[in-house]
Amino acid sequence: PCRSVLTVACEQTEVLLFDPVSSKHIKTLSEAHEDCVNNIRFLDNRLFATCSDDTTIALWDLRKLNTKVCTLHGHTSWVKNIEYDTNTRLLVTSGFDGNVIIWDTNRCTEDGCPHKKFFHTRFLMRMRLTPDCSKMLISTSSGYLLILHDLDLNKSLEVGSYPILRARRTTTSSSDVTSSGSSGPRSVGSPCHQNDSGLLSEKHMSRSSQREGGSPRNSLEVLTPEVPGERDRGNCITSLQLHPKGWATLLRCSSNTDDQEWTCVYEFQEGAPVRPVSPRCSLRLTHCIEEANVGRGYIKELCFSPDGRMISSPYGFGIRLLGFDAHCSELVDCLPKAASPLKEIRSLYSHNDVVLTTKFSPTHCQIASGCLSGRVSLYQPKF
């Protein structure tokens, strides 16, 4: 968070640490895990967590990197995401076993820390918390986006215990969201699409929608986000990010046949619906752009700038800096009536392989990118 360290998750069990100012290599955690490292999340300026395909999460302290603080066991398949609720100080992880697990890091020991399964959905790809931790968003390889409103991490969810808050845009699979069981890892390049009946019965949905008073905690909304050019072929939501001010969500989607990729921005539409029995959707597509169709089967992680005015997106062997308009205006100042193209502000190329991830510095005008062959590049763009 204080931008003094750049951490890099690597395919072969390693975590690399760099000084982003001097670009000097600080340390290599050569056996951070027993399999590919997927994600790194700082809890504060010294403690950070890593997750891996070895099904574990590890906690590390920058002041003592020779050993892990502890290793967390609970997932049964590849762990892909780490979030941290700053309000409750709970660590939240998700994996290809379909589970979202809550960890109480305040009670960690060398043997791990107390945890519980919070939620389960089939084909889970990515999970994020909004900046104020009031919502949880979950993307799936079957093209659905799940939103848990008025989030309460202290309450685990069971089938039927989460009311449907808003109407669904399309019929969803009854097997997509469950409270128990697990599904193994699956290929990103061939997402499964279900044709079963609705997630919950229409009778249950109508009854939940008509409840009086404010929205219940952990109200579930299931959406099929509009993706330009998909032509009813379905899509896989591979990357999911949140606007730093909580105004929008950013998705990277690929078509079911992996021959198209899109970056899409969806504005959160807050406020009570006009009619409880026919409420509006929480998200509205505002901007989008087609991406380079390279590196099929690999997930490309994109991000917002710290002020939310720009998007950094992997594009072939480089990255593109995208804006909502040519002047890098705030999203709220240039909301279109219909979905508009994102504007390309600058392209940066320094890799000899497909770029898979990119990240802005939280405090400086600096961007990092990493490619499939292992090269990490740092940029200080001038406009």
Secondary structure, 3 states (H helix, E strand, C coil): CCCCCEEEECCCCCEEEECCCCCCEEEEECCCCCCCEEEEEECCCCEEEEEECCCEEEEEECCECCCCCEEEECCCCCEEEEEEECCCCEEEEEECCCEEEEEEHHHCECCECCEEEEEEECCEEEEEECCCCCCEEEEECCCCEEEEECCCCCCCCCCCCCCECCCCCCCCCCCCEECCCCCCCCCCCCCCCCCCCCCCCHHHHHHHHCCCCCCCCCEEEEECCCCCCCCCCCEEEEEEEECCCCCEEEEEEEECCCCCEEEEEEEECCCCCCCCCCCCCCEEEEEEEEECCCCCCCCCECEECCCCCEEEEEECCEEEEEECCCCCCCHHHCCCCCCEECEEEEEEECCCCCEEEEEECCCCCCEEEEECCCCEEEECCCC
